[in-house]
Amino acid sequence: MCEVLDKVEARGRKEGVISVLISLVKDGILSISEAAKRADMSEDRINNNFIKKGIKSYLIRDIIFYI
């Protein structure tokens, strides 16, 4: 039972970190590649997290905007 709770707690922490990183990317503080490195995941995977949260990205003149 304790192992299950540890896994749930770890997953919750990871999701919290991802949420903070997504906010930083959306605010233009971090690049998507830096956020992916900090989350220890690929850029595609972190982009999927954006999609799950309903955040759309637009590429205009080599700059990505998130809304």
C-alpha positions in Angstrom: 0.0 0.0 0.0 2.8 2.4 0.9 4.4 1.9 -2.6 1.2 2.8 -4.3 0.9 6.0 -2.3 4.6 6.9 -3.0 3.9 6.4 -6.8 0.8 8.6 -6.6 2.7 11.3 -4.7 5.6 11.2 -7.2 3.2 11.5 -10.1 1.5 14.4 -8.5 4.8 16.2 -8.0 5.8 15.5 -11.6 2.5 16.9 -12.9 3.0 20.0 -10.8 6.4 20.6 -12.2 5.1 20.2 -15.7 2.3 22.7 -15.0 4.8 25.2 -13.7 7.1 24.7 -16.7 4.2 25.1 -19.1 3.3 28.4 -17.4 6.9 29.6 -17.8 6.9 28.7 -21.5 3.5 30.3 -22.0 4.8 33.5 -20.3 7.9 33.5 -22.6 10.3 32.9 -19.7 11.5 29.5 -20.9 11.8 27.9 -24.3 10.0 24.7 -25.0 13.3 22.9 -25.4 14.5 24.1 -22.0 11.2 23.1 -20.4 11.5 19.7 -21.9 15.0 19.3 -20.6 14.0 20.4 -17.1 11.0 17.9 -17.2 13.3 15.2 -18.5 11.1 14.5 -21.5 11.1 15.1 -25.3 9.7 18.3 -26.8 7.0 16.3 -28.5 5.9 14.9 -25.2 5.8 18.3 -23.4 3.9 19.7 -26.5 1.3 17.0 -25.9 0.9 18.3 -22.4 0.2 21.7 -23.9 -2.5 20.2 -26.1 -4.1 18.3 -23.1 -4.3 21.6 -21.2 -6.0 23.3 -24.2 -3.1 25.6 -24.9 -2.6 26.3 -28.6 0.7 27.4 -30.2 1.3 29.5 -33.2 4.5 29.9 -35.1 5.0 33.4 -36.6 8.4 34.4 -38.0 10.2 31.7 -36.1 8.6 32.7 -32.8 6.2 30.4 -31.1 3.2 32.0 -29.3 1.1 30.1 -26.8 -2.5 31.1 -26.0 
